[in-house]
Amino acid sequence: NDIDENCKEIFFLVLKPLRGCASGDVFLPNTLNEAKVALDTILGSDLYGVPGGINKEVLAQEYLKGEEYAIDIVSRNGIHKVISIWKYDKRPANGAPFVYHRTQLMDPKGKSQGDIVDYVRKALDALNVKIGASHNEVINTKRGPIFVEFNGRWQLTDFKEICDVCIGYNALDTTIDAYFDEEAFERLPKVPLKLWKHCSVVHLVCHVSGEVGEVNHIDQIKNLPSFYKMEVYENFQKGSRVKPTVDIRSDAGWVHLVHEDPKVIE
């Protein structure tokens, strides 16, 4: 529908594609003009995961206040086993409302996590999910957990190795078990019993435009007690022309921090 030109009040809505990833083309408009820009940007753009497809619709969601979590689950015969729980640190940056700064692996035994897991399992039942991986995003509001997204896939960060180190297993191998090895799937607990180590994925956010003169501080990062692994993307190397980060796809790279003591990571 056309936006009402006479509307004087804006109800906080998130506007985004029906299919997407990494906060790409996700808008939080504050004015009618900003809402129109969001619609014009999304409509006609490439449809994620569908070669040759374009976005013909825009999803409008209530803007929710609270901590955002991602729950990675693998299901078989309607049994939903939690593999990992992550908390997002998203903040406004470079004119974009939801830029990832950190993704933190959470202890599954926390009270908030328990409430969220129960909620997500009920949501998967309502969606009639029976088998396969799902990446579920939830915001824990004052009203309780509220679903933001169901994604019938794994999350898009390089999670396998750090999950193996911190949890002892991962969603990729568990999905294979869900399809081909029922006994192995059944042996896994409904939620991880503990975190063997703590982990944070730090997203490298670029705040400037221009040509990269040097990539600095690599040695200092690698000498951190919690350093595990990192990557600065090829298009952010010396001599590259860069733009400010507005979503994960425009990050400069990432750093994995892993340690037995969460305070060391902090």
Secondary structure by P-SEA (a helix, b strand, c coil): cccccccccccbbbbbcccccccccccccccaaaaaaaaaacccccccccccbbbcbbbbbcccccbbbbbbbbbcccbbbbcbbbbbbccccccccccccbbbbbccccaaaaaaaaaaaaaaaaacccbbbbbbbbbbcccccccccccccccccccaaaaaacccccaaaaaaaacccaaaaaacccccccccbbbbbbbbccccccccccccaaaaaaaccccccccccccccccccccccccccccccbbbbbcccccccc
